[in-house]
Amino acid sequence: MKFLVAYNGSQVAKSALALARDFAKIFNAKVLVMTSMGGGTAEKLEEIRKAEENLIYAEKFLAEENIECETHQLARGLSPGEDIVEFAKENEVDQLFVGIEKKSKTQKMLLGSTAQFVILKARCPVITVK
C-alpha cells in the first residue's frame, strides 16, 4: 500500500504528514512525500533550499516510527494541484493526504484551491487536514 503526502512544510502539511504516519503504521504502508515547485527561472535558490529542508524533516519524522519513505521535489512546470494528481497517478498511490489552508472567498475565487483541485481530480481517496 502507498500513501502520498503533499508537503510544503506548513503547519497543516505537518498535520497531514502526522496523520499519514499514523495510517502507515496501521496499514504497513509506504509513504511518498512530495513538494511541487513551478520550476524554471521562477524558482529562487532560497525556496529550493527550504523545500529540501522540509523534505528532510518529513523523512526524519517518518523514520522515527520506521515508516518506509521516499521524498520527491518536483519542478515540472505544473500547478501544485496538477502535480499532486499526476504524481499520485504515476505512482499508483492508494491514498492522498493534503493539508487545507484557510483562504478568503476572494483568494479562492482568484487563485483557486489546490486541495479542491486534488479532491475533484485525484483517482484515489483524499484525506484533508485543517
LINHUNOR-V786552 format. One line per field, one symbol per residue. ss: DSSP state (H for helix, E for strand, - for the rest). burial: + if it has 9 or more other C-alpha atoms within 8 Angstrom, else -. A space follows every 50 residues. Layout:
BEGIN
ss->???
burial->???
END
This chain:
BEGIN
ss->-EEEEE----HHHHHHHHHHHHHHHHH--EEEEEEE---HHH--HHHHHH HHHHHHHHHHHHH-----EEEEEE-----HHHHHHHHHHH----EEEEE- ----HHHHHHH--HHHHHHHH---EEEEE-
burial->-++++++----++++++-+++-+++---+++++++++++---+----+-- ++-++--++--++---+++-+++++--++++++++--++---++++++++ ------++------+-+++--+--++-++-
END
